[in-house]
Amino acid sequence: MRQCENIAPSIFAATGGAGALISQCIKKSEIVCYEDLGPEAMYRFEVHEMPLIVAIDCHGGNLYLQGPAVYSRAK
């Protein structure tokens, strides 16, 4: 995660099972690198109104780590 903090990306997550809905939000895609990997290549997408949540933000917040802790305290 330290490498991510240096370049300030955000990592998004989508609801499982929503692939058909999400695919309709992709307006344009292009392979950025590793074209030889086919579907595992790195892509750049142009999207419109894609229903996503920020899972890991540019400040080091991590929903996958923080979410379960908050849920555990709420019980």
Backbone as CSV, one residue per row, in Angstrom:
resi,resn,N_x,N_y,N_z,CA_x,CA_y,CA_z,C_x,C_y,C_z
1,MET,0.815,-1.198,0.000,0.000,0.000,0.000,0.853,1.254,0.000
2,ARG,2.057,1.201,0.493,2.904,2.390,0.496,3.148,2.908,-0.923
3,GLN,3.305,2.003,-1.883,3.525,2.420,-3.263,2.302,3.185,-3.770
4,CYS,1.121,2.745,-3.409,-0.101,3.424,-3.840,-0.195,4.827,-3.261
5,GLU,0.220,4.989,-2.022,0.147,6.307,-1.397,1.051,7.310,-2.100
6,ASN,2.162,6.849,-2.681,3.084,7.759,-3.362,2.502,8.314,-4.652
7,ILE,1.633,7.583,-5.313,1.061,8.068,-6.575,-0.403,8.458,-6.435
8,ALA,-0.971,8.338,-5.253,-2.318,8.791,-4.911,-3.432,8.227,-5.780
9,PRO,-3.471,6.914,-5.988,-4.613,6.354,-6.720,-5.768,6.072,-5.770
10,SER,-6.896,5.780,-6.322,-8.018,5.246,-5.561,-8.400,3.931,-6.217
11,ILE,-8.810,2.983,-5.413,-9.216,1.687,-5.930,-10.708,1.543,-5.651
12,PHE,-11.445,1.225,-6.692,-12.888,1.146,-6.592,-13.350,-0.304,-6.529
13,ALA,-14.525,-0.503,-5.952,-15.120,-1.833,-5.863,-16.553,-1.754,-6.373
14,ALA,-17.013,-2.861,-6.927,-18.375,-2.946,-7.440,-19.114,-4.063,-6.712
15,THR,-20.407,-3.951,-6.675,-21.231,-4.976,-6.063,-21.169,-6.249,-6.893
16,GLY,-20.938,-7.360,-6.243,-20.899,-8.638,-6.942,-22.219,-8.930,-7.635
17,GLY,-22.151,-9.505,-8.814,-23.353,-9.847,-9.565,-23.906,-8.714,-10.400
18,ALA,-23.243,-7.559,-10.386,-23.736,-6.397,-11.120,-22.973,-6.186,-12.426
19,GLY,-22.312,-7.218,-12.921,-21.475,-7.096,-14.113,-22.206,-6.584,-15.330
20,ALA,-23.437,-7.040,-15.565,-24.195,-6.598,-16.738,-24.489,-5.099,-16.643
21,LEU,-24.893,-4.630,-15.471,-25.168,-3.205,-15.280,-23.897,-2.381,-15.443
22,ILE,-22.836,-2.830,-14.820,-21.574,-2.095,-14.859,-21.025,-2.022,-16.283
23,SER,-21.145,-3.103,-17.039,-20.605,-3.102,-18.403,-21.291,-2.070,-19.280
24,GLN,-22.534,-1.736,-18.997,-23.250,-0.722,-19.776,-22.726,0.684,-19.503
25,CYS,-22.015,0.860,-18.412,-21.479,2.177,-18.044,-20.145,2.469,-18.712
26,ILE,-19.507,1.468,-19.302,-18.212,1.657,-19.962,-18.457,2.197,-21.360
27,LYS,-17.997,3.408,-21.601,-18.206,4.060,-22.894,-17.027,3.873,-23.838
28,LYS,-15.839,3.694,-23.283,-14.640,3.549,-24.106,-13.595,2.794,-23.298
29,SER,-12.820,1.946,-23.969,-11.722,1.256,-23.281,-10.525,1.186,-24.214
30,GLU,-9.349,1.215,-23.620,-8.123,1.037,-24.397,-7.106,0.307,-23.534
31,ILE,-6.331,-0.535,-24.169,-5.278,-1.252,-23.457,-4.110,-0.303,-23.240
32,VAL,-3.674,-0.213,-21.996,-2.569,0.671,-21.626,-1.236,-0.064,-21.729
33,CYS,-1.208,-1.322,-21.258,0.009,-2.123,-21.346,-0.323,-3.600,-21.139
34,TYR,0.646,-4.444,-21.401,0.530,-5.893,-21.273,-0.559,-6.474,-22.187
35,GLU,-0.610,-5.972,-23.419,-1.612,-6.426,-24.380,-1.572,-7.943,-24.577
36,ASP,-0.382,-8.524,-24.473,-0.239,-9.969,-24.678,-0.975,-10.794,-23.622
37,LEU,-1.413,-10.180,-22.538,-2.136,-10.900,-21.488,-3.638,-10.983,-21.746
38,GLY,-4.087,-10.423,-22.857,-5.509,-10.492,-23.206,-6.380,-9.815,-22.163
39,PRO,-7.364,-10.540,-21.601,-8.274,-9.930,-20.634,-7.600,-9.502,-19.326
40,GLU,-6.382,-9.971,-19.088,-5.640,-9.588,-17.880,-4.753,-8.366,-18.116
41,ALA,-4.806,-7.806,-19.325,-4.024,-6.608,-19.631,-4.512,-5.445,-18.771
42,MET,-3.748,-4.369,-18.757,-4.148,-3.160,-18.037,-4.928,-2.277,-19.006
43,TYR,-6.124,-1.880,-18.589,-7.011,-1.082,-19.422,-7.254,0.290,-18.814
44,ARG,-7.552,1.245,-19.657,-8.058,2.560,-19.230,-9.501,2.617,-19.726
45,PHE,-10.419,2.928,-18.818,-11.834,2.995,-19.169,-12.353,4.413,-19.074
46,GLU,-13.226,4.757,-19.989,-14.028,5.971,-19.874,-15.412,5.488,-19.468
47,VAL,-15.887,5.949,-18.316,-17.157,5.461,-17.782,-18.113,6.613,-17.533
48,HIS,-19.391,6.277,-17.450,-20.423,7.279,-17.160,-21.387,6.685,-16.142
49,GLU,-21.501,7.337,-14.992,-22.421,6.949,-13.922,-22.271,5.479,-13.516
50,MET,-21.043,5.064,-13.314,-20.771,3.690,-12.895,-20.993,3.572,-11.383
51,PRO,-21.830,2.616,-10.943,-22.129,2.484,-9.512,-21.007,1.767,-8.756
52,LEU,-20.044,2.540,-8.270,-18.901,1.995,-7.549,-18.771,2.662,-6.195
53,ILE,-17.997,2.028,-5.320,-17.616,2.657,-4.059,-16.091,2.717,-4.010
54,VAL,-15.566,3.665,-3.263,-14.118,3.755,-3.087,-13.726,2.742,-2.018
55,ALA,-12.940,1.745,-2.411,-12.522,0.701,-1.479,-11.220,1.078,-0.780
56,ILE,-10.295,1.658,-1.525,-9.020,2.105,-0.962,-8.783,3.508,-1.513
57,ASP,-8.646,4.477,-0.621,-8.495,5.857,-1.083,-7.038,6.306,-1.085
58,CYS,-6.811,7.502,-1.593,-5.450,8.014,-1.744,-4.820,8.430,-0.418
59,HIS,-5.574,8.380,0.679,-5.040,8.728,1.997,-4.733,7.494,2.837
60,GLY,-4.862,6.308,2.235,-4.565,5.077,2.955,-5.768,4.429,3.613
61,GLY,-6.952,5.042,3.480,-8.162,4.423,4.014,-8.472,3.160,3.233
62,ASN,-8.839,2.093,3.939,-9.065,0.804,3.299,-10.352,0.193,3.838
63,LEU,-11.380,0.186,3.012,-12.670,-0.347,3.406,-12.585,-1.816,3.793
64,TYR,-11.710,-2.562,3.136,-11.582,-3.998,3.423,-11.003,-4.246,4.816
65,LEU,-10.225,-3.309,5.327,-9.675,-3.433,6.680,-10.554,-2.733,7.713
66,GLN,-11.030,-1.541,7.369,-11.788,-0.741,8.322,-13.239,-1.179,8.446
67,GLY,-13.843,-1.630,7.363,-15.247,-2.040,7.381,-15.542,-3.152,8.368
68,PRO,-14.805,-4.267,8.321,-15.073,-5.341,9.287,-14.883,-4.901,10.739
69,ALA,-13.922,-4.031,10.987,-13.692,-3.561,12.356,-14.893,-2.749,12.856
70,VAL,-15.438,-1.893,12.005,-16.602,-1.099,12.384,-17.811,-2.014,12.616
71,TYR,-17.982,-2.988,11.733,-19.108,-3.931,11.858,-18.985,-4.742,13.149
72,SER,-17.794,-5.177,13.478,-17.588,-5.972,14.699,-17.947,-5.186,15.949
73,ARG,-17.616,-3.903,15.969,-17.931,-3.061,17.131,-19.438,-2.798,17.245
74,ALA,-20.151,-2.826,16.112,-21.585,-2.509,16.115,-22.437,-3.648,16.657
75,LYS,-21.913,-4.828,16.762,-22.703,-5.991,17.230,-23.034,-5.896,18.695
